[in-house]
Amino acid sequence: MASSKKIFKKILVWRYKNISERQFVYVLSILVGFLAGFGTVILKNLTHYIQLLLSIDLVKKYQNSMYFVFPIIGLIVVAIIKKKWLKKHIGHGISSTLYAISKRKGIIPRYNMYASLITAPLTVGFGGSVGLQGPAVSAGTALASYTSKLFHMNTKTRMLLIGCATAGAMSSMFKAPIAGIVFALEVFSLDIAFVSLVPLLLASVAAIVTSYLFLGSDVLLGFELNDKFQISEIGFYAIFGVVTGITSVYFSVVYFAIRKFFHLFEKRFTRLILGSLVIGFILYLMPSLYGEGYGLINNLLKGNHIAAIGNTPFSFNHDNIWLVIFFLLLITIFKAIAMSTTFAAGGVGGIFIPTLVMGSALGNAFAKIINNIGLGFQVSEANFTLIGMTGLMAGVLHAPLTAIFLIAEITGGYDLFVPLMLVAAISFSITKYFISNSIYTYKLAQRGELITHDKDKNVMMMLQIDKLIETNFKPVHPEMLLGDMLKKAVATSIRNIFPVINKQKQFLGIVLLDDIRPVMFDKEMYNSIKVEAIMKAAPEIIKETDPVEKVMQKFKTSGAWNLPVVKDGKYIGFISKSKLLTAYRNKLVEVTA
């Protein structure tokens, strides 16, 4: 072990001497891209083999019944792995990464490198109605974080490598390198200079090459665009943009409502059983919602709505187009419920692909309504299926550019660019109006921990309040006499401000040295004046939970140089403006160097 450390140390020394920082970042970006791509390949293959194992002849005979049983088995196995082996919470991959960027300098726990690779295939393979994109990003970014730490890279480079891993995971999953880069920039709000785009490009290419090496030329969503965009259809696309926006709001509301409902049950086992039963029941009625749902999307793109709907326990005439539309709308509605319930029950997965499934079903149903309403209109069902995915991605994920470029790359051209842009813009605007943050970022935004494109806010977010608190202030008590205060506090303090606290250490106010200067040399006053008579309220009080941006605002409005910090009303120290500004400047240099 010691010898391997020595060898690695020699490698690092050789690197410092012979390879420039920029060149080494390029090398690491390729490595991270390969690792992210390989992790995505593992996720795909494990999920595929689990589903293959569950499709034996005996199972096929009782297929619908098994759809009810499988999710229960999968979620129980995942729960056992998390409790007995991992003993860690596995959060949503993209949300966890955003939190690591904003509050942990991009350092992601090492167990994230393998936790999602094990639990996500079990969740999805056994029928959990979630995706693999989030787990792929989780594993890739954890590998990138560990790689940067291993090679002693600075915070700025670590952030860049995390972006490389995200682009790589996306590129490998969909074989869409441009969309992968856009996704990394759009979702993680990385402050990327033009020169930094090269590592993203290298990582994206490395990941997609890895995918080709292990999976060949097969793609999850393969489609050749046959129907061109017609300007006469622009009105339908505008209306459809509104529809996808409303549906995106529905998606988010359902997700938060179901998660909130399941948290009413304190025991995880109760949530597991209840969620498993709900998912099993939904899959029994609508087997097309089993797993990720790529089969449904591809069948709709091929025009095979019978295969897309699947073998439901209901017998209905598939030639009745209005019943087909009804079932497609049911798929749209219940996909959000099935996905949210899978998460609430303890499953591990992502929301990216469920949005594609919902969007494809909604778009296909919308086109069918136009074509069969009896007004003589005829639009491309395949095109609306694709653009439905764009609308839901733009709305639910708050990622309109990713949505546009992903579908453009999937179709192999940009003939649908105008309707893609129109629907994405309308859907995103409507969703943003009602839901200010995406599912990825909602909780982070509530806690003031969300990275944005505002550099100042990002730097302030990365600062930690507890690291700024100074405790070398001498506290005094309200009943203390002036003489005692001068002897026990003023004479032994290097500060000119004194916090006033009671016996329970609750903060009551402050005494400034300037306030007592007129009487501090009058000994007759030493035994006649108490602290409570000379103390005053602090101009502002900082709570331990206040974000740094709010602390900065309190300094600005109060004009003070020192403000007290309290926790549950109890005094814990002061923050000085000078220390805060120094910490801000140092952090700014650290993340932008």
N, C-alpha and C positions, 0 to 999 in steps of 0.2 A: 504493500500500500504506500509506504514511504517512498519507494523507488519510483512508482508511477507518478507521484506528486512532483518529484524532482524532474522527471522527464517533461511533465506538463509545464513546469516552471521554465524549463529551458526553451520549450516551444514558444512560450509567451515572450521571453527575452529576445529570441530570434525574430519573432514577429515585430516587436517594437523597433528593432534595429534595421529590418529589411523591407517591411511593408508599411506603407503610409496608412494613416487612419482611414482615409476615404476608400482606399483599395480594400482594406480589411472589412469595412462595412459592406462593400459589394460582395465579398466572399461570404460573409455571414448572412446576407440577404438571400443568397442562393441556397445556403444551407437551411435557413429557416423556411424558405419556399418548399424545398424538398421535404422537410420534416412535416410541414403542414399538409402537403399533398399526400404524403405517405399515411399520415393519420386519417385523412379523409378516405383513402383507399381501404384502410382497416375497418373504419366505420361501415362503409358500404358493403364490404365483403362479409363481415360478421352478421350484419342485418340480413343480407341475402341468404346466407347459409342457415340462419335460424328459421327464416320463412320457408326455405326449401325443406328443412327438416319437418316442419309442421304441415307440409302439403302432401304427406304420404297418402296412399289410397284409403287407408282406414279413416283418416281424418276427413278426406273429401266426401266420404259417404255421409258424414254428419256435419258438414261444413258450417251451416248456420248455427248449429248448437255449439260447435267449437269456437265460433267467433265470440260467443258469450263467455266461454271458459278461459280462453287463452290470455286475455288481458289481466284477469285475476292472477293467474300463475306468474305472468311476467312482472307485475307490480309487486307481488309478494317476494319474488326472487331479488328484485332490485332493492326492496326495503331491507331484506336480510343482509345483502352485500353492504349497504350503506351503514347499517347498525353494527354488524358483527366484524366487518373487515376494514372498511374505509374509516368508519367512526368520524366522518366529516360531513358537513352540509355541502351538497352540490347545487350551487345556485345556477341561474340561467347564464349560459356562457358569455353572451355579449354584455349583459348587465354587470356581471362579475368583473369582466375585463375593464369596463368603463370605470367601475369603482376603484380598481387597482391603479388605473392611470391617474385618477383624480386625488386619491388619498394614500396610495402606497408606492408612489414613484414608479409605477409600472411593475412592481414585484408581485408576481402571482404565485400562490402556493404550489409546490411541486406536485402534490397529489392530483392537481387538475390535469396533468399531462396524461394520466391514464384513467382517471375516474370516469369521465364521460365516454371513453372508448369502450368501457365495459358495460356501464349501465344503460347508455342510450340504445345500443343494438338490442338489448334485452327488452327495453320498453317498446321500441318500434317493432321489433321482430315478432313480439307476441301480440301486436295489434294496437298498442298505444297510439293515439291519433295525433302524433307530433312529428317534427322533422329532425333531420340530422345536421342541418347547417349550423345551428347554435353549438352543439357539442363539438363539431369540427373546428369551429373558431376557438372554443374553450381549450381544446387540446393543443391547437397550433399556437395560440398566444402564450400558453403556459410554457411550451417548449421554447418559444422565442425569448420569454423572460428569463428562463433558466440559462439559455445560451448566452445572453448578454451579461448575466451575472458571472457565469463561468469564465468569460473572457474579459471581465472587469471593464465593461463599457459604461459610459456615463448615462445619465437619465434620458437625455435627448435621443441618444442612439437606441436606448431600450424602447422608447416610445415608437421610434421608426420601425424597429424590428417587429414590434407587436402589430403595427400596420401592415408590414410585409406578410406576417403569418395570416392575418385576416384576409388579405388579398389572395394569398395562396390557397387558403381553404375554399374560398368562393370560386376561384378559377378551376381548382381541381374538381369541385362538386359538379359544376355546370359546363366545364370547358369553355368558360367565358372570361378571358383574362382582363379585358377592359372593364367589364362590370365589376370584377373583383377589386381592381384598383379604385374605382369610383366608390364602391361600397366601403372600403377602408377609410377613404377620405370623408365620406358623407356621414357615416354612422359614428366614427370615433373623433370627428372634428379635429383631426391632426393638423398641426401647424407645419405644413410641408412646403419647403422651398422648392424651386424648380430642379435644383441639383438632386434633391432627395427623391425625386420621382424615379431616378435610375434604379435604386434598390427595390422600389415597389415593382417596377417592370421586370427586374431580374427574378424577384421572388415569384411573381405571377407566372412567368415563363417556366421557371423550375418546377413549380407545382403542377402546371398543366402537362409538362413533359413527363413527370412522375405518373400522373393519371393515365397518360397514353401508354406508358411502359407496362403498367400493371393491369389496366382495364381495356386496353386497345382503343379502338375508335368509337366504341359504343357511348352514347350520350343518354342522360336521363330524360332530357326533353329534346327530341329530334323532330324538326319540322322544316319542310321546304315551302316557302311562301309562293302560292300560286295566284291568289286573288289580289290585284293591285288596289291601292287606295283610290276611291272615287270621291271627288269633291262634293258630289251631290249627297254623300252620306255624312257630311260634317255635322249636321244638326243632330243626327242620331248619336254620334260620338259625344257631342256636348251634353245631351240628356244622360247618356250612359256615364259620363264623368260624375254627374250629380248622384246617380244611383250608386256608383262605387264609393263615393264619398260617404253617403249615408250608411252603406253597408260596412265601411271601415269603422265608423263611429259605433255601430252595433257590435262589431267584433271586439273593440276595446272595452265597451261597457260590459259585455258578457264576460269577458276575461276577468275584469276586476271584480264583478259581482260574484262570480263563482268562487274565486279565490277567497273573497271576504266571507262568503257563506261557509266554506269548508273550515275556515279558521275559527268558527264558532265552536267546533269540536276540538277540545284540548288534546285528546289522545290521537297520535298519528295512526294507530291501528284502526280507529273508527273511521278516519278520513280515507284510509286505504281501502277498507271493505266497502264503504259507501260509494267511493269513486269507482272502484272496480265493477260494482254491480251496475252503476249508471252507464259506464263505457260499454260493458258487455251487452246491455239492453239496446243501446244505440247501434252497436255493430251488428247485432242480431237482426235488427230491422233494416239497417242500411250497411251491408257488408263492404260497400265501396269506400267507406271511411276507415277501413282497416289499415293501420300503418300510415306511411307517409302519403300515399295517394297518387304516385306518378302514373300508375296504370289508368286511373280515371282521366287525368289530363291528356295523356297520349291517345286514349280512345276517343275523347272528344275532338282532339285535333284531327284524327282520322275520319271523323264523322260517324263513329260507331257508338251512338248513345246507349244502345242496348247493353253492350259490354261495359260501358262506363257506369251505368246504374247498378249492374251486377244482379246476382240471384237473390232478390228480396223474397221474404216469406209471403209477400202479397202477389196474387196472380192478377195481372192486368194486361190489357191489350197494348203491346208496345207500338202498334200502329196509330194509336190515339196520341197525337202529338201534344195535346194539352195535358195529358197525364204524365208524359215524359217531362214536359216543362215543370209540372208540379213537383216531380221527384228531384229534378235538378235544383229547384229552389229549396227543397227540403235539405238536400245535401249542403247547400250554401249556409243554411241556418244552423244545421246540427254539427257541421264541421267545427265551428267556433266553440260550441258546447262540449263536444267530445275532446277537443284539444285542451281547453281550459280545465276540464275535469281530470284529464290525464296528469296535468301538472299538479293540480290540487291534491290528487291521490298519492303523489310522491314520485311520479314518473320523471324521467330525464329526457329532454329533447329541446327542440327549437320551434319558433313560431313562423320562421321564414317560409317554409314549404307549405304549411297549412294555409297561409294567405294565398299562395299560388293555386291551391286546390279550390278554395272558395271562389277566387276570381275567375278561374276557368269555367266552373259550373254556372256562375252568375252570368258571365259573358255569353256562354252558349245558350242559356235560357233566354236572355235578352234578345239575341239574334233570332231565335226561333219564334219569339212573340212577334217581332217585326215582320218576319216572313209569313206568318200564318194568321195575322190579324185581319186579313181580307182587304187591305188597302192597296194592294198591288206592288208593295215594296219588296225588294229582294237584296239582302245583304249577305256578306260572307260570314258564316258561323265560325269558321276557323279563325278569322281575323278578330272577331269579337271575343273568342275564347282567349286569344293571346292578350288582347288589350284589357280584358277583365283582370288578368294576372297583374298587369301594370297598374291598374287603378287601385287594386287592393294593396299591393306593395307600397305604392306611393302614399296611400292613406294610413294604413296600419303601422308601417315601419317608419313613416315620415322620411322616406328615402326615394323621392321622385326621380332623381338622376340614375340611381341604381336600377330602378324599375324600367326606365326607358332603355338604357344600354343593355340590360340583361335580355330583354325580349328582342331587341334589335340584333344581338349576337346569336340568339337561338334561331332566329329566322334566316340568318346568314345574309342579311341586307338591311337597308334603311328605307325601304319603300313605305313602311308604316310609321315613319318618324313623326309626321304631322299629327295623326290621331293619337299616337303614343304620348306626345308632348301635351296635347290638349287634355286628354283624359287624366294624365298624371297631375297636371297643374290644377284642374278642377277638384279632383279627389283630395289632393293634399291640402288645398285651401279650405275646403269644407271641414275636413277632419281636424286641421290645425285650429280652426275657429272654435270647435267644441271640445277637442282633446288637445291640450297645449303640448303634451309630450307623448312620445310613443311608449309602447309597452316596455321597450328596452330601458327607457330613461325616466319613466314617470316617478318612481320612488326616489331615484337619485336626485331628480329636480326638486322634489318636496323637501329633501334633506339639505339642499344647497350643495350637492356633490357632483353636479353634472358638468362635464367638460363641454365647452362650446368653442366657437371660432373667435370668441373675445379673449385675446391673450391675457389682458389684465385680470379678468375674472378667473381664468384658468390658474394663473399663478397664485392668486389669493386663495383659491380653493385648495391648492396643494399645501398651503401652510397649515400647521396644526396649532390650535389655540394653546394646548397644554405645554408646548415647547416655548411659548412666548411669555408665560406667566413668571413674574418675579416675586419672590417671597421674603425678601430682606427688608420688609417694612415692619416697624414696631407697632403692634396693635395696642390700643388703650381702651379703657372701659368707661362708660358714661358717668359712673359715680366716683371716678378717680379724681383726686384733688390736683390742682395745677402744679403744686410742688412735687407731688409724686410723679406726675407726667414728665416734668422737666428732668427729674433724677433718673427715672427708670426707662424713659423712651427717648427724649430729645438728646440727652447727653451721650447716649450709646448708639444713636442712629446716624447713618450717613445720608438719610433721606430728609426731605422737608415736608413730607406728607405722612399723616398717621391715621390708619383706619380705626374707627370706633366700633367695637363689637361687644355684645353682652356675654353672659356666662355660657350660653348655648352656641357661641361663636357666630351668631347672626349679625349680619352687617347692618349698622345703624347710620353711619355717616363718616365724615372725615374732619380732621383738624389740620389746617395748614400752618406751617411755621410763621408765615407772614401775619396770620390772624392773631397769634399770641405774642408777637414781637413787642408790641407796646407795653405789655404787662409782665413779660417773662423775667424782667430784672427787678420788679417791685415785689419784695419778699412779703409785704403785708397781704398781697393777693394770693399767696401760695396756699393758704388754708381756708380761703373764702370763696374761691372760684372752682367749680367742678367742670369736668370735660363736657358734660351735657349742655353747659351754658355757652360754650364757645365752639361746639361742633356745628357743622352744617351738612346739608345733603350733597351727595356727589352729583356733579353735572350730568353724568350718565353712568349707568351700571351695566357691565358686560356679563352676560350669562355664559357659563361654560359651554353651552350648546350653540352659542351664536356662531354663524359662519364668519370667516375673516372679513368678507366684504361688508357685512353688517357692522363689525367692529370698526372698520375703517370709516364707515359712515358716521358712527357715534363720535369718533374723534373729530370728524369734520364739523358736525353740528354743535358740539360742545366747546370746541376750541381748547380742550384740556390737553396736557402732555402726559398725564397718567390717569388711568381709569381703573376702578376696582373690579375684580372678577368674583362672582358668587356662584355657588352650586347649591341648588335647593335653598336659596336664601342665606347660606352660610359663606362667610368670607374665606377665600383661598389665596388671594394675592392681587397684584396689580399688573397691568400691561402698559408699557410706555410707548408713546408714539415713535420715539427714535428707534427702539428695538424692533417694532413692527415694520417700520420702513426699511431698516437694515436687512431684516429677514426677507422682506419682499424683493429687495434688490438682489440679494444673494440667490434667491430661488429663480428669479428672472434670468440671471446669468447661467444658472445650472441647466435650465430647460431650453435655453435658446443658444447655448454655446455651440 
